[in-house]
């Protein structure tokens, strides 16, 4: 039941980071630069994968979709955050908040399953190399990616449906820079049983299985690598997983810190910076993680530059 003397909210207030004007300008410039690099890096990765025949393989097919998801995740959060930091617009409409919950929930779960699909890809490549082309066929890769988006869509719809049944007071303030579902549930003045049930069911049926695929895949990969006799063979096998392991660490680390580590309400100030990591920084980092030490990506860039120079002259 709605709370007594409480009017249904048509807008929420986002707390943001600081009231200090000098710090706000610094944060705005920092986040703007991060967002521009995110757009450049992810669009560049998508374009390169589509343009270079050298990168037409299952791993890069997944990576191209991961870049698209990272771009969408950042665009869901960062522009609204920039407006809040620079223009001081802390208010977000109820409809805008629900839209943010839907899109963020969609792309968060999609990324979980894309990372799981990439772990499975590395498992097949290292543990069953002779069967790799047969197992990771274009049809199977397409089904894995389509399934990732459909599961993400299921999560987004479920979370939005759960939130639509909640009642909020007009004075509700979210102590973050975007509409986070767990904080919204805690702010509700109505019965949150359905929303909590949907949130926990989603975490159990979507989050846990994707993480289990990653863990089981890497247990098998590590076991296979340990059975390799030569040090050079072990190094090469590990190098094929290094970028993916780095992406997994940067993705799951902040999420675990924010949602799974219990702590008192007074010590939750770090939540904002953990949220900055997985909504703003990680979408920027992923293209560079997969390109800086990747010889195939570097070679593809080199060939693409050669083609451009040939057309120029």
Secondary structure, DSSP 8 states (H G I E B T S, - for coil): ---TT--B-SEEEE--S-S-HHHHHHHHHHHHHHHHHHHHHHHHHHHHHHH-GGG-SHHHHHHHHHHHHHHHHHHHHHHHHHHHHHH---EEEHHHHHHHHHHHHHHHHHHHHHHHHHHHHHHHHHH-GGGHHHHT-HHHHHHHHHHHHHHHHHHHHHHHHHHHT---BTT-EESSSS--HHHHHHH-SS--HHHHHHHHHHIIIIIHHHHHHHHHHHHHHHHHHHT--SHHHHHHHHHHHHHHHHHHHHHHHHHHHHHTS---GGGTTHHHHHHHIIIIIHHHHHHHHTTTT-HHHHHHHHHHHHHHHHHH-
